[in-house]
Amino acid sequence: MELATIRTAGGTCAAVRSADRWLPLGAPHLSALLAAGDWRTTAEAALAGTSPGAGVAGDAEGVPVGEAELALPLPAPAKVICCGLNYADHITEMGRDLPEHPTLFAKFADTLTGPTDEIAVPPAAQGELDWEAELAVVVGAELRSAGEEEARAGIAGYMLANDISVRDWQKRTLQWLQGKAWDATTPLGPVLVTADSIDPEAGIGITCEVNGDRRQNGNTKTLVFSAAALVAYVSQFTVLRPGDVILTGTPGGVGMGMQPPQYLSHGDTVVVEAEGLGRLANTIRFSTAH
Amino acid sequence: MELATIRTAGGTCAAVRSADRWLPLGAPHLSALLAAGDWRTTAEAALAGTSPGAGVAGDAEGVPVGEAELALPLPAPAKVICCGLNYADHITEMGRDLPEHPTLFAKFADTLTGPTDEIAVPPAAQGELDWEAELAVVVGAELRSAGEEEARAGIAGYMLANDISVRDWQKRTLQWLQGKAWDATTPLGPVLVTADSIDPEAGIGITCEVNGDRRQNGNTKTLVFSAAALVAYVSQFTVLRPGDVILTGTPGGVGMGMQPPQYLSHGDTVVVEAEGLGRLANTIRFSTAH
């Protein structure tokens, strides 16, 4: 099953994909749909044509996939928690030991932006702007101190993220937040592919291209901490709720690691892609405004 | 002016202090009051007896200060951003140099708890539980890329926080989040003292006592980064809105810095106090439940 937040004349709405159409689900976006608790039932009813809105002409027909504009699927997560240093191939190629515990930091809902949105970068962040293709996990149940099996069952599904990072700010102090939480710099989406349709532990190839040049090429089967392991770990210290997002880290090939380092410039287009999860394509715009 | 969230029969309500009474303000808590935008006008109207609720008997009279139970004043901040290493003496005891930039990390709304609430600590967090008395800054206006003067004018006021930290989890990786964001472990309050009533740059003495033994004794005039400087700095990368909270760091005297280190145990009471800001008094309860 694929869920999305699509743009409408009046704003946005949550939708489920039925073959070549997006069917509306009576919520303004996926954050609201997931928070309501019965998102799976709602989506299945829409697919079966038995939802309350199904009789309304136009509404039930939905929007053709080719015409739909996909917005930021989850505009209002209460928690966006990110894992660093999580791809074994990258860690071992750097000569480091595999970590015993996941390295975690936070972003805000304000940090997120849509799958094809332009990324406006103020002057202070234009120096060392880097890409990080990632698998994003979307929580689908309330989880407290969950074991790995409970955590796995509590995952709503997966999407892509580009953890765009401002390296000079990230390196200013020991804590990465100020390099990781610039407003509207982390593309997320394009859709939520539910966990029954895709399995990152079996392996999902994730790539990142800048202006068509391949920069990253990783596979989720080499994650040190799997999606379920991360969800379980985080739930030891803080409750996770439907709509919360966990970013699972990036494979090798970021700009900071190149010789010499390469960073994003005005006009660059970054594409993050994965089989079964679609693509994020975002163009960088250096703004003069702060 | 002093604002608080007080417990009522039906839940909580935002209130303003008028001499020996808390007057209700028609919002369930200070997060809602501040988000509504006209919090100052609302509070001033209540104090002047001209608020819409003033004609309602009982309501207008409010609750005697001695009878009021103070709840977590801000239960729903979208952003809780914390500064580490901001008092020269604490920086020294942690073995670090004076910083050029503030070290920032995040907590969640779920991390917060009330000014006299018991702190339930699950088994995994009972090993190295530490105290950190702090001045908390409450944002009162929407701020983007603010200069220091605009930031200062956008501060609603101040309260106290105890940035209770799980040191072994904090030290597991480079990023502190997992030691700083255990649910319901950061007491905040007891009241919001508005910025026209108190000035941390002029100096506010802040102390922490564990079971009556003085552990910390700092003064906000020795902050490396002032409240206004921190607000201005954060607003460079993410918008701040009314009700967001910034913790300004802790002075020397934490348990981890003692020889040998000392940590909190079941039954300990931690008191954070400051002239003009009141006190937080929280008892530690080691729970068997996860």
Interface residues (C-beta under 8 A of the other chain):
Chain A: A78 K79 I81 G84 P99 E100 H101 P102 T103 L104 F105 A106 F108 A109 D110 T111 P122 A124 A125 R144 S145 V166 W169 R172 T173 L174 Q175 W176 L177 Q178 A181 W182 D183 V234 Q236 F237 T238 V239 H290
Chain B: A78 K79 I81 G84 P99 E100 H101 P102 T103 L104 F105 A106 F108 A109 D110 T111 P122 A124 A125 R144 S145 V166 W169 R172 T173 L174 Q175 W176 L177 Q178 A181 W182 D183 Q236 F237 T238 V239 H290
